[in-house]
């Protein structure tokens, strides 16, 4: 089944919100998704009520103590399962560096434990910087989903990421499949409409036709530790993320 990394080299673009609601939408569709929280801030872990007291019981235990990934899986309150993060995850760069062996650890772990077999998609929520953790996600995944909020700096982050992915393709010996999805879109703002046009021109069919509108229910749902489908099932945010999943499935991305 598909392994998707949700990544942008810019914070504040609704990356965790997208990971959260993609996992929830997959679970609502009858699948049994596995989330992997690779962000030391552990926001996905917190929203899904999957916090752990010690770093060794999170994904950090996999990197620091060679614990099995399957031993770290916990139930995710929004559906499916999660391997939680912990603040100690910020030590991974210092522990392992950025050599090829280090950035392949997650890929090798998933393969050796056969976690990607069957009907359970894997969604990896990445930290918003290019480091050993995000490189682990890029090397482990089949696809990359890039949220881009409708503002200038977020677009710069996406363009920077495009350059990074093209450079990495010389290492992985293939094109890394990706989709860009516009988030926090407000059609009333001319800048948002202009940015959508610029992204369409630059990324073409790699840009999702679906965009995620600016919607208060998305912010509220995270505050209440819920996905948007549970918090406000009839909201624009719920309709947008449902439409995003439908598009990703219909185009073969998932």
C-alpha positions as CSV (number, residue, x, y, z in Angstrom):
1,X,0.0,0.0,0.0
2,X,1.1,3.6,-0.5
3,X,3.5,5.4,1.8
4,X,2.9,9.1,1.7
5,X,5.2,11.8,3.3
6,X,3.5,15.1,4.0
7,X,6.3,17.7,3.8
8,X,7.1,21.3,3.0
9,X,10.3,23.1,4.0
10,X,8.2,25.8,5.5
11,X,6.2,25.7,8.8
12,X,2.7,27.0,9.2
13,X,1.4,25.5,5.9
14,X,-1.2,23.1,7.5
15,X,1.1,20.2,7.2
16,X,0.0,18.5,10.3
17,X,-3.7,19.4,9.7
18,X,-3.4,17.8,6.3
19,X,-1.7,14.6,7.7
20,X,-4.4,14.4,10.4
21,X,-7.3,14.8,8.1
22,X,-5.9,12.5,5.4
23,X,-5.5,9.8,8.0
24,X,-9.0,10.4,9.2
25,X,-10.4,10.3,5.7
26,X,-8.6,7.1,4.9
27,X,-10.0,5.5,8.1
28,X,-13.5,6.7,7.2
29,X,-13.0,5.0,3.9
30,X,-12.6,1.6,5.6
31,X,-8.8,1.4,5.5
32,X,-6.6,1.0,8.5
33,X,-4.0,3.8,8.1
34,X,-0.8,4.0,10.0
35,X,0.5,7.5,10.9
36,X,4.1,8.1,11.7
37,X,4.9,11.3,13.5
38,X,8.4,12.4,12.5
39,X,8.2,15.9,13.9
40,X,9.8,16.5,17.4
41,X,7.0,19.0,18.1
42,X,4.7,15.9,18.2
43,X,1.5,17.9,17.3
44,X,0.0,15.0,15.3
45,X,0.7,12.7,18.3
46,X,-1.0,15.2,20.7
47,X,-4.1,15.8,18.6
48,X,-4.5,12.0,18.3
49,X,-4.2,11.4,22.1
50,X,-1.2,9.2,21.6
51,X,1.4,10.9,23.8
52,X,4.1,8.8,25.5
53,X,6.0,9.7,28.7
54,X,9.4,8.5,27.5
55,X,11.2,9.1,24.2
56,X,12.1,5.4,23.9
57,X,8.4,4.6,23.5
58,X,8.1,6.9,20.5
59,X,9.7,6.7,17.1
60,X,12.8,8.0,18.8
61,X,13.2,4.5,20.3
62,X,13.5,3.1,16.8
63,X,16.4,5.5,16.1
64,X,18.1,5.5,19.5
65,X,17.6,1.9,20.7
66,X,16.8,0.0,17.5
67,X,13.3,-0.8,18.8
68,X,10.9,-2.5,16.3
69,X,8.5,-0.1,14.7
70,X,5.7,-2.5,15.3
71,X,6.4,-2.3,19.1
72,X,5.8,1.4,19.1
73,X,2.4,1.4,17.4
74,X,-0.5,2.9,19.4
75,X,-4.2,3.4,18.6
76,X,-5.0,6.7,17.1
77,X,-8.1,8.3,18.4
78,X,-9.2,9.6,15.0
79,X,-8.9,6.1,13.4
80,X,-6.2,3.7,12.5
81,X,-2.9,3.7,14.3
82,X,0.1,5.9,15.0
83,X,3.8,5.7,15.9
84,X,4.1,8.7,18.1
85,X,6.8,11.4,18.3
86,X,8.5,12.8,21.3
87,X,10.7,15.9,21.9
88,X,13.7,13.7,22.1
89,X,13.4,13.1,18.4
90,X,15.3,16.4,17.9
91,X,18.4,14.5,18.9
92,X,18.4,12.2,15.9
93,X,20.5,14.4,13.7
94,X,23.3,14.5,16.3
95,X,23.1,10.8,16.9
96,X,23.2,9.6,13.3
97,X,24.2,12.4,10.9
98,X,23.1,12.5,7.3
99,X,24.9,9.6,5.7
100,X,23.1,7.2,3.3
101,X,22.8,4.6,6.0
102,X,21.2,7.1,8.4
103,X,18.6,8.4,5.9
104,X,17.6,4.9,4.9
105,X,16.8,3.7,8.4
106,X,13.0,4.2,8.2
107,X,12.7,2.7,4.8
108,X,14.7,-0.4,5.9
109,X,12.6,-0.7,9.1
110,X,9.3,-0.5,7.2
111,X,10.5,-3.1,4.7
112,X,12.0,-5.5,7.2
113,X,8.8,-5.5,9.3
114,X,6.6,-5.6,6.2
115,X,4.5,-2.6,7.5
116,X,3.6,-1.5,4.0
117,X,2.0,-4.8,3.0
118,X,-1.8,-5.3,2.8
119,X,-4.3,-2.5,2.7
120,X,-2.9,-0.2,5.3
121,X,-1.6,3.1,3.9
122,X,1.2,4.9,5.8
123,X,1.1,8.7,6.3
124,X,4.3,10.3,7.5
125,X,4.0,13.8,9.1
126,X,7.4,15.4,8.6
127,X,9.1,18.3,10.4
128,X,9.3,21.5,8.5
129,X,13.0,21.4,7.7
130,X,15.4,19.4,5.6
131,X,17.2,17.2,8.1
132,X,17.9,13.5,8.7
133,X,14.2,12.9,9.8
134,X,12.6,14.5,6.7
135,X,15.2,12.7,4.5
136,X,14.2,9.4,6.2
137,X,10.6,10.2,5.2
138,X,11.5,11.1,1.6
139,X,13.6,7.9,1.1
140,X,10.9,5.7,2.8
141,X,7.9,7.0,0.9
142,X,6.3,6.2,-2.5
143,X,4.7,9.7,-2.8
144,X,5.1,13.2,-1.3
145,X,2.1,15.4,-0.6
146,X,3.2,19.1,-0.3
147,X,0.7,21.5,1.4
148,X,1.2,25.1,0.3
149,X,-0.7,27.8,2.1
150,X,-1.8,30.6,-0.2
151,X,1.0,33.0,0.8
152,X,4.3,34.1,-0.7
153,X,6.7,32.5,1.7
154,X,4.9,29.1,1.5
155,X,5.3,29.2,-2.2
156,X,9.0,29.9,-1.9
157,X,9.2,26.8,0.4
158,X,7.5,24.6,-2.2
159,X,9.8,25.8,-4.9
160,X,12.8,25.1,-2.7
161,X,11.4,21.7,-2.0
162,X,11.0,21.0,-5.8
163,X,14.7,21.7,-6.2
164,X,15.5,19.4,-3.3
165,X,13.5,16.5,-4.8
166,X,15.1,16.9,-8.2
167,X,18.5,16.8,-6.6
168,X,17.6,13.6,-4.6
169,X,16.3,11.9,-7.8
170,X,19.9,11.4,-8.8
171,X,20.3,9.3,-5.6
172,X,17.0,7.3,-5.7
173,X,17.3,6.8,-9.5
174,X,13.7,7.7,-10.2
175,X,11.3,10.6,-10.2
176,X,9.7,11.1,-6.7
177,X,6.0,11.3,-7.3
178,X,4.4,14.4,-5.6
179,X,1.3,16.4,-5.4
180,X,1.0,20.0,-4.3
181,X,-2.2,21.0,-2.5
182,X,-3.1,24.6,-1.7
183,X,-4.3,25.2,1.8
184,X,-5.7,28.2,3.7
185,X,-7.2,29.4,0.4
186,X,-9.5,32.4,0.5
187,X,-11.0,33.1,-2.9
188,X,-11.9,36.6,-1.8
189,X,-8.2,37.5,-1.8
190,X,-6.6,38.4,-5.1
191,X,-3.2,37.3,-3.9
192,X,-4.6,33.8,-3.2
193,X,-6.0,33.6,-6.7
194,X,-2.8,34.9,-8.2
195,X,-0.8,32.3,-6.3
196,X,-3.0,29.5,-7.5
197,X,-2.4,30.6,-11.1
198,X,1.4,30.8,-10.5
199,X,1.4,27.3,-9.0
200,X,-0.7,25.9,-11.8
201,X,1.8,27.3,-14.3
202,X,4.8,26.0,-12.5
203,X,3.6,22.5,-11.3
204,X,0.9,21.6,-13.9
205,X,-0.7,18.3,-13.2
206,X,1.3,17.9,-10.0
207,X,-1.0,20.6,-8.4
208,X,-4.2,19.2,-7.0
209,X,-7.4,20.6,-8.5
210,X,-8.8,20.5,-5.0
211,X,-7.8,23.3,-2.6
212,X,-8.4,23.5,1.1
213,X,-10.3,26.6,2.0
214,X,-9.6,28.8,5.0
215,X,-12.0,27.4,7.5
216,X,-12.5,28.0,11.2
217,X,-13.6,24.4,11.7
218,X,-10.1,23.2,10.8
219,X,-8.5,25.3,13.5
220,X,-11.2,24.4,16.0
221,X,-11.0,20.6,15.4
222,X,-7.2,20.5,16.3
223,X,-8.0,22.6,19.5
224,X,-10.4,19.9,20.6
225,X,-8.1,17.0,19.6
226,X,-10.4,15.9,16.8
227,X,-10.2,15.6,13.0
228,X,-12.5,17.9,11.1
229,X,-14.9,15.1,10.1
230,X,-15.6,14.4,13.8
231,X,-15.7,18.0,14.8
232,X,-17.7,19.5,11.9
233,X,-18.7,16.9,9.4
234,X,-20.7,19.3,7.2
235,X,-18.1,22.1,7.2
236,X,-16.2,23.3,4.2
237,X,-13.0,21.9,5.7
238,X,-14.5,18.4,5.9
239,X,-15.8,18.7,2.3
240,X,-12.4,19.9,1.1
241,X,-10.4,17.1,2.7
242,X,-12.9,14.5,1.5
243,X,-12.6,15.9,-2.0
244,X,-8.8,15.9,-1.8
245,X,-8.7,12.2,-0.9
246,X,-11.2,11.4,-3.7
247,X,-8.9,13.2,-6.2
248,X,-5.7,11.5,-4.9
249,X,-7.4,8.1,-5.3
250,X,-9.0,8.8,-8.7
251,X,-5.7,10.0,-10.1
252,X,-3.8,7.0,-8.8
253,X,-1.7,8.9,-6.4
254,X,-3.0,6.7,-3.6
